[in-house]
Amino acid sequence: MANLRVQDKRRVLLLGTPSYALSEYEDICKRYFVQSISRDGFKNHKDVTEAIAREVSQATAAGEQPYVGFIWFFDTSRLGPFDESMLHPLTDSGCRFFSGGGAGYDDIETQWMASQGAYYCNTPTAVTISTANAALMLIFAATRAITHGDTSTKAGKWRGDQAVPEEFLPIVPDVEGLKLGIIGLGAIGKALSVRAQACGMEVMYYARNRVPDSESTSATYVSMDELLVSSDVISVNCPLTPETRHLLGPVEFAKMKTGVFIVNTARGPIIDEEALVAALRSGKVLRAGLDVFEREPIVHPGLLDPALSRRVTLQPHAAARTHQSFMKAEGQIFKSLKEFMRGERPEYAVNHPKI
């Protein structure tokens, strides 16, 4: 939408429109010229790239001021990466602010943005609670064999056929007393730690940088090797970086307890899915709960194999898909935009522009 009377003539371009923080959006529209690109029919990176180039070209031809900010919201994974090839028409014409929904930014060229003098701002705490709750949900799903029981019941087999051991619903452990190893104790890892301890789990963690004891939520810091060897349940809660890609692979699975439970609500490529499938087949991993996948939206065929599928609970990267998290995220995007427009470094900026 374009504003006819605003307080500030600087222009902001949106990919789509917000659906939750509507009062904050109305305030933004009163302050600045806001233009939206409709996402209807967009399928991939090419569609967005062409739409941005077209929008910038039309604005330039009309003699309008360049866009100073570009914002996108949620459900954009299929449209990424948000990189130079997509965004250079904006930076070439003076855009210096970018922001998108979500805590992760592995598909966003934040350093290239910085080289262009532009900020990228994420929404770091908006999805904390929803993702921690989803991780706990998947811990229960894995330990309690939820998918196994669901599959048997829907097939009219109740608890399965006792004569076929792999089909019969197993006796499962309560989480109370189990050792949970959290990889990455950021905001989500901390929130999960609190929830798991409330359920009686013993929590340990490994992170690249040890968290001060006053902030560790009573989780015990251990080495990566100790976490792998000692954990009954392992939850991945670290960001995806070049260093964490395939952090859990054949070597790491070999070190784990036989019958370990694996949960991932962070990023799919942190786990080598080929190695995970092999570990499930061997019984090294008893059950897994996954919200993210290595080649989203493609799911490794081994995870869909009927011989294994009852032992895995799969979700379509949906941990953060709650009303509350989307509301918080859109509010944080608009907060960052206002801070940038005031000439401040936004609180949620993740890079350091060369200005």
C-alpha positions as a printed NumPy array, in Angstrom:
array([[  0.   ,   0.   ,   0.   ],
       [  1.214,   3.533,  -0.69 ],
       [  0.562,   6.389,   1.687],
       [ -0.625,   9.784,   0.48 ],
       [  0.154,  11.773,   3.617],
       [  2.959,  10.679,   5.867],
       [  5.312,  12.24 ,   8.395],
       [  8.47 ,  11.133,   6.613],
       [  8.932,  10.804,   2.842],
       [ 11.436,   7.95 ,   3.048],
       [ 10.191,   4.818,   1.345],
       [  9.957,   1.231,   2.58 ],
       [  9.265,  -1.831,   0.432],
       [  7.54 ,  -4.919,   1.835],
       [  7.389,  -8.429,   0.434],
       [  3.807,  -9.261,   1.294],
       [  2.028,  -7.655,   4.227],
       [  1.885,  -8.389,   7.962],
       [ -1.007, -10.334,   9.416],
       [ -0.558,  -9.964,  13.182],
       [  1.063,  -6.731,  14.42 ],
       [ -1.5  ,  -4.637,  12.602],
       [ -1.518,  -1.629,  14.922],
       [  2.269,  -1.363,  14.604],
       [  1.886,  -1.667,  10.827],
       [ -0.654,   1.147,  10.763],
       [  1.8  ,   3.318,  12.678],
       [  4.547,   2.535,  10.159],
       [  2.236,   3.471,   7.291],
       [  1.525,   6.813,   8.952],
       [  5.228,   7.532,   9.365],
       [  6.686,   6.469,   6.013],
       [  5.771,   5.734,   2.407],
       [  5.112,   1.99 ,   2.413],
       [  4.8  ,  -0.051,  -0.766],
       [  4.077,  -3.796,  -0.859],
       [  4.915,  -6.421,  -3.437],
       [  2.187,  -9.053,  -3.538],
       [  3.52 , -12.569,  -2.995],
       [  0.623, -14.187,  -4.807],
       [  1.951, -16.785,  -7.21 ],
       [  5.568, -16.513,  -6.063],
       [  7.221, -19.92 ,  -6.06 ],
       [ 10.943, -19.363,  -5.845],
       [ 13.971, -17.071,  -5.658],
       [ 13.635, -16.099,  -9.323],
       [ 10.093, -14.781,  -8.836],
       [ 11.16 , -12.477,  -5.992],
       [ 14.321, -11.362,  -7.796],
       [ 12.332, -10.321, -10.864],
       [  9.656,  -8.579,  -8.791],
       [ 12.213,  -6.508,  -6.857],
       [ 14.073,  -5.498, -10.036],
       [ 10.783,  -4.515, -11.653],
       [  9.618,  -2.516,  -8.631],
       [ 12.911,  -0.599,  -8.311],
       [ 12.997,   0.086, -12.047],
       [  9.435,   1.406, -12.082],
       [ 10.062,   3.622,  -9.066],
       [ 13.202,   5.046, -10.65 ],
       [ 11.429,   5.679, -13.966],
       [  8.653,   7.508, -12.118],
       [ 11.195,   9.77 , -10.414],
       [ 10.344,   8.463,  -6.958],
       [ 12.799,   8.41 ,  -4.084],
       [ 14.646,   5.088,  -3.664],
       [ 13.642,   2.592,  -1.017],
       [ 15.639,   2.834,   2.193],
       [ 14.276,  -0.37 ,   3.724],
       [ 13.094,  -3.8  ,   2.591],
       [ 11.102,  -6.167,   4.819],
       [  9.791,  -9.697,   4.481],
       [  7.834, -11.757,   6.963],
       [  7.265, -15.531,   7.24 ],
       [  6.973, -18.618,   5.03 ],
       [  9.777, -17.43 ,   2.787],
       [ 12.177, -20.403,   2.896],
       [ 11.24 , -21.437,  -0.635],
       [ 11.951, -17.891,  -1.847],
       [ 15.498, -17.633,  -0.503],
       [ 18.317, -17.181,  -0.321],
       [ 18.088, -13.436,   0.251],
       [ 21.341, -12.657,  -1.456],
       [ 23.158, -10.176,  -3.669],
       [ 21.601, -11.498,  -6.866],
       [ 18.141, -10.775,  -5.455],
       [ 18.727,  -7.6  ,  -3.476],
       [ 21.398,  -5.627,  -5.346],
       [ 18.862,  -3.376,  -7.158],
       [ 17.819,  -2.165,  -3.721],
       [ 21.318,  -1.613,  -2.306],
       [ 22.503,  -0.065,  -5.598],
       [ 19.811,   2.571,  -5.197],
       [ 20.497,   3.237,  -1.517],
       [ 18.574,   0.681,   0.55 ],
       [ 20.354,   0.279,   3.874],
       [ 17.886,  -1.676,   6.018],
       [ 16.714,  -5.273,   5.657],
       [ 14.688,  -7.34 ,   8.093],
       [ 12.856, -10.663,   8.043],
       [ 10.902, -12.875,  10.393],
       [ 12.806, -15.571,  12.273],
       [ 15.805, -15.979,  14.534],
       [ 17.968, -17.817,  11.996],
       [ 19.646, -16.072,   9.085],
       [ 21.683, -18.793,   7.405],
       [ 19.991, -18.084,   4.051],
       [ 20.65 , -14.338,   4.212],
       [ 23.877, -12.726,   3.005],
       [ 24.36 , -10.533,   6.056],
       [ 28.049,  -9.867,   5.372],
       [ 27.358,  -8.77 ,   1.825],
       [ 24.689,  -6.441,   3.223],
       [ 27.258,  -5.057,   5.665],
       [ 29.688,  -4.449,   2.778],
       [ 26.949,  -2.339,   1.181],
       [ 26.46 ,  -0.341,   4.362],
       [ 23.192,  -2.105,   5.168],
       [ 21.832,  -3.626,   8.352],
       [ 20.092,  -6.965,   8.606],
       [ 17.808,  -7.362,  11.622],
       [ 16.301, -10.661,  12.721],
       [ 13.637, -11.357,  15.34 ],
       [ 15.776, -13.169,  17.91 ],
       [ 13.388, -13.711,  20.796],
       [ 10.043, -13.869,  19.006],
       [ 10.152, -17.627,  18.462],
       [ 11.899, -18.61 ,  21.705],
       [  8.889, -19.902,  23.609],
       [  7.158, -21.564,  20.679],
       [ 10.312, -23.362,  19.554],
       [ 11.226, -24.505,  23.069],
       [  7.698, -25.827,  23.527],
       [  7.938, -27.641,  20.2  ],
       [ 11.261, -29.193,  21.195],
       [  9.727, -30.455,  24.439],
       [  6.754, -31.774,  22.483],
       [  9.101, -33.722,  20.192],
       [ 11.028, -35.057,  23.194],
       [  7.766, -36.487,  24.518],
       [  6.814, -37.73 ,  21.056],
       [ 10.123, -39.57 ,  20.682],
       [ 10.405, -41.003,  24.169],
       [  6.736, -42.031,  24.348],
       [  6.627, -43.52 ,  20.811],
       [  3.728, -41.236,  19.903],
       [  3.935, -41.824,  16.15 ],
       [  4.091, -45.593,  16.664],
       [  0.943, -45.556,  18.789],
       [ -0.828, -43.146,  16.439],
       [ -0.034, -45.288,  13.397],
       [ -1.175, -48.514,  15.051],
       [ -4.399, -47.03 ,  16.357],
       [ -5.357, -45.449,  13.027],
       [ -4.651, -48.754,  11.262],
       [ -7.116, -50.492,  13.578],
       [ -4.329, -52.511,  15.196],
       [ -4.636, -50.861,  18.616],
       [ -1.185, -51.577,  20.088],
       [ -0.034, -53.648,  17.123],
       [  0.569, -57.35 ,  16.713],
       [  2.459, -58.843,  19.642],
       [  3.684, -61.601,  17.339],
       [  5.513, -58.964,  15.262],
       [  7.871, -57.268,  17.746],
       [  8.689, -54.252,  15.557],
       [  4.977, -53.497,  15.197],
       [  3.954, -53.996,  18.813],
       [  3.792, -50.77 ,  20.853],
       [  6.781, -50.786,  23.215],
       [  6.875, -50.009,  26.894],
       [  8.473, -46.577,  27.006],
       [ 10.441, -44.501,  29.536],
       [  9.156, -41.495,  31.404],
       [ 11.36 , -38.471,  30.826],
       [ 11.803, -38.019,  34.57 ],
       [ 15.365, -39.003,  35.375],
       [ 16.538, -39.08 ,  31.764],
       [ 19.633, -37.076,  30.809],
       [ 18.953, -34.385,  28.221],
       [ 21.892, -33.026,  26.264],
       [ 21.204, -29.645,  24.65 ],
       [ 23.533, -28.573,  21.849],
       [ 23.511, -24.781,  21.966],
       [ 22.328, -22.874,  25.016],
       [ 20.99 , -19.71 ,  23.442],
       [ 17.567, -18.306,  24.248],
       [ 15.731, -21.373,  22.908],
       [ 18.115, -23.821,  24.576],
       [ 17.691, -22.038,  27.896],
       [ 13.89 , -22.063,  27.6  ],
       [ 13.972, -25.773,  26.79 ],
       [ 16.282, -26.424,  29.742],
       [ 13.827, -24.824,  32.16 ],
       [ 10.927, -26.84 ,  30.762],
       [ 12.829, -30.123,  30.741],
       [ 14.002, -29.684,  34.317],
       [ 10.412, -29.013,  35.368],
       [  9.645, -32.483,  33.967],
       [ 12.406, -34.037,  36.06 ],
       [ 15.077, -34.338,  33.382],
       [ 18.763, -33.907,  34.192],
       [ 20.031, -31.277,  31.764],
       [ 23.536, -30.799,  30.405],
       [ 24.638, -28.662,  27.497],
       [ 27.465, -28.001,  25.106],
       [ 27.997, -24.65 ,  23.392],
       [ 30.921, -23.089,  21.562],
       [ 31.067, -20.472,  24.309],
       [ 30.273, -21.546,  27.834],
       [ 27.362, -19.636,  29.348],
       [ 28.007, -17.895,  32.693],
       [ 26.671, -20.066,  35.5  ],
       [ 24.247, -17.301,  36.474],
       [ 22.593, -17.647,  33.029],
       [ 22.811, -21.406,  32.529],
       [ 19.372, -22.245,  34.01 ],
       [ 21.114, -24.848,  36.207],
       [ 22.132, -26.883,  33.162],
       [ 25.59 , -28.415,  33.478],
       [ 28.253, -27.515,  30.933],
       [ 30.034, -30.528,  29.429],
       [ 32.281, -31.204,  26.469],
       [ 30.702, -32.294,  23.201],
       [ 32.096, -35.796,  23.645],
       [ 30.663, -36.099,  27.141],
       [ 27.276, -34.906,  25.937],
       [ 27.272, -37.497,  23.145],
       [ 28.339, -40.326,  25.423],
       [ 26.105, -39.502,  28.396],
       [ 22.798, -38.221,  27.011],
       [ 19.624, -40.274,  26.836],
       [ 18.026, -37.539,  24.721],
       [ 19.892, -35.061,  22.498],
       [ 18.233, -31.84 ,  21.34 ],
       [ 19.808, -29.66 ,  18.648],
       [ 19.314, -25.969,  19.409],
       [ 22.337, -24.253,  17.853],
       [ 22.416, -22.054,  14.731],
       [ 23.511, -23.381,  11.362],
       [ 26.993, -22.128,  10.48 ],
       [ 29.818, -23.589,   8.388],
       [ 31.164, -25.051,  11.647],
       [ 27.889, -26.702,  12.69 ],
       [ 26.927, -28.181,   9.309],
       [ 26.812, -31.974,   9.823],
       [ 27.801, -31.457,  13.445],
       [ 26.121, -34.796,  14.081],
       [ 27.463, -37.34 ,  11.611],
       [ 28.638, -40.963,  11.63 ],
       [ 31.449, -40.345,  14.12 ],
       [ 29.156, -38.554,  16.567],
       [ 26.358, -41.135,  16.311],
       [ 28.88 , -43.889,  17.028],
       [ 29.729, -42.22 ,  20.345],
       [ 26.107, -42.028,  21.521],
       [ 24.332, -44.473,  23.772],
       [ 22.532, -47.271,  21.983],
       [ 18.849, -46.354,  22.086],
       [ 19.355, -42.583,  22.236],
       [ 16.545, -40.207,  21.255],
       [ 17.293, -37.35 ,  18.819],
       [ 15.318, -34.085,  18.466],
       [ 16.04 , -31.233,  16.054],
       [ 14.149, -27.92 ,  15.954],
       [ 17.111, -25.816,  14.786],
       [ 18.254, -26.379,  11.186],
       [ 18.202, -29.6  ,   9.211],
       [ 21.768, -29.579,   7.844],
       [ 23.198, -29.642,  11.382],
       [ 22.441, -33.369,  11.247],
       [ 23.803, -35.57 ,   8.481],
       [ 20.497, -37.237,   7.562],
       [ 22.214, -40.142,   5.825],
       [ 24.001, -40.886,   9.104],
       [ 20.8  , -40.422,  11.108],
       [ 18.916, -42.907,   8.951],
       [ 21.77 , -45.41 ,   9.333],
       [ 21.699, -44.892,  13.11 ],
       [ 17.935, -45.48 ,  13.177],
       [ 18.307, -48.656,  11.126],
       [ 21.021, -49.999,  13.445],
       [ 19.087, -49.127,  16.602],
       [ 21.751, -46.696,  17.807],
       [ 19.005, -44.058,  17.627],
       [ 15.793, -45.534,  18.98 ],
       [ 13.439, -42.75 ,  17.907],
       [ 13.691, -39.199,  16.567],
       [ 11.568, -36.051,  16.486],
       [ 12.378, -33.69 ,  13.629],
       [ 10.938, -30.296,  12.734],
       [ 13.666, -29.456,  10.217],
       [ 15.348, -31.324,   7.386],
       [ 18.577, -31.212,   5.449],
       [ 16.971, -30.472,   2.066],
       [ 13.654, -28.853,   2.955],
       [ 10.959, -29.385,   1.885],
       [ 12.349, -32.743,   0.725],
       [ 12.387, -35.384,   3.452],
       [ 15.033, -38.088,   3.296],
       [ 13.317, -41.227,   1.906],
       [ 14.819, -43.303,   4.706],
       [ 12.751, -41.354,   7.228],
       [  9.632, -42.26 ,   5.248],
       [ 10.532, -45.94 ,   4.936],
       [  7.671, -47.95 ,   6.511],
       [ 10.295, -49.938,   8.405],
       [ 11.39 , -46.755,  10.21 ],
       [  8.505, -44.303,   9.93 ],
       [  6.768, -45.423,  13.12 ],
       [  9.963, -44.477,  14.985],
       [ 10.141, -40.892,  13.738],
       [  7.859, -37.943,  14.376],
       [  8.058, -35.367,  11.597],
       [  6.846, -31.78 ,  11.514],
       [  7.042, -29.371,   8.518],
       [  9.377, -26.749,  10.059],
       [  6.43 , -25.562,  12.113],
       [  7.899, -25.026,  15.595],
       [  7.549, -21.244,  15.404],
       [  4.159, -21.199,  13.744],
       [  2.081, -19.793,  16.585],
       [  0.011, -16.633,  16.799],
       [  2.151, -15.34 ,  19.635],
       [  5.496, -15.799,  17.897],
       [  4.293, -14.232,  14.642],
       [  2.877, -11.262,  16.549],
       [  6.146, -10.751,  18.416],
       [  8.234, -11.126,  15.268],
       [  6.309,  -8.585,  13.228],
       [  6.505,  -6.182,  16.16 ],
       [ 10.282,  -6.666,  16.371],
       [ 10.671,  -5.998,  12.639],
       [  8.826,  -2.702,  12.947],
       [ 10.774,  -1.81 ,  16.09 ],
       [ 14.037,  -2.277,  14.193],
       [ 12.786,  -0.184,  11.282],
       [ 11.899,   2.719,  13.588],
       [ 15.307,   2.555,  15.281],
       [ 17.048,   2.615,  11.898],
       [ 14.954,   5.535,  10.731],
       [ 15.987,   7.46 ,  13.863],
       [ 19.625,   6.979,  12.881],
       [ 20.28 ,   4.386,  15.595],
       [ 21.864,   0.97 ,  15.353],
       [ 18.84 ,  -1.348,  15.68 ],
       [ 18.904,  -3.553,  18.765],
       [ 18.353,  -6.669,  16.672],
       [ 20.957,  -5.952,  13.995],
       [ 23.133,  -9.025,  13.421],
       [ 25.823,  -7.416,  11.265],
       [ 28.058,  -4.349,  11.322],
       [ 27.63 ,  -2.224,   8.207],
       [ 30.6  ,  -0.401,   6.705],
       [ 29.133,   3.06 ,   6.865]])
